Amino acid sequence: MEKPDLSGAYALNGPDDCRRLYADWAGSYDADFAATMAYRLPCEVAATYARERTAAMAEGDILDVGAGTGLLAAALRGLGIGATIDAVDLSTAMLAQAGRKGLYRALIEADVTRPLPIATRYAGIVSSGTFTHGHVGPEALDRLLGVARPGALMVLSVNRAIWDAKGFDAAFAALSGRITDLAMDPVAIYGADARTADPAHAEDTALIVRFRVA
C-alpha cells in the first residue's frame, strides 16, 4: 500500500476518499507529517485566536473544525486557553488519535458541509488545515455559522492556492450581513525543515481568516 502523504491528501475527491486516506495515516500523522514538515499552521491559528478573543469569551466553548489528531487544540492549551474544546472531523481514525490526548470534551464525527449534529452554540470556532485542496471549501461556512453564538470569534486557515479557485471572496461577501470585522493575514504553512522533507510543498502559504458572528 502506498504511504499516505500530502500530495495524496491534496488529491482527495469526496468524503469516502478522505476517510480512507486518514484511516491509513492517523497513527503516523503527527510523526510522519507534522514533525517532519515543521507544520506551523495550527500554532498560527491558535495565536490569532488567543490574540483576538475577548475577556467575555474566556470561558466560552470552542469548536475545533477538522480537528484531526488535535494539533490545534494542543496549541491552544499551550497558550493557556482553558476553555472547553469540542472536536469535529470526518475521520473516525483521526478523532481516535485526538481522543487519546485528553484535549476535548466531545469527539464529533461529521461532514461540516452538511447539517451538523451539534446542539452547543460556540463562543469560538477554529480550524487549521481543513479549508484546503481536496478537503473543504466555502460551502461549510454557513454550517459553522449555524453552531456559533452571536459575537463568536471564528479563526480559520484557508490554503492560499484555493482561495480564488473555490470562490472564497464571493462566499464571504455573501455573508456580509451575518459577520463583522473580517480580516486576514498570510502565513507560511511549514517551517524550514519542509524544504528537505517535501520541497514541492515547502513554500505553501495560507490565509488566517478571522471574523465575528453578528
Buried (B, 14 or more C-beta within 10 A) or exposed (E): EEEBBBEBBBEBEEEEBBBBBBBBBBBEBBEBBBEBBBBBBBBBBBBBBBEBBEEEBEEBBBBBBBBBBBBBBBBBBEEEBEBBBBBBBBBEBBBBBBBEBEBBEBBBBBBBBEEBEBEBBBBBBBBBBBBBBBBBBBEBBEBBBEBBBEBBBBBBBBBBBBBEEBBBEEBBEEBEEEBEEBEBEEBBBBBEBBBEBBEEBBEBEBBBBBBBBB
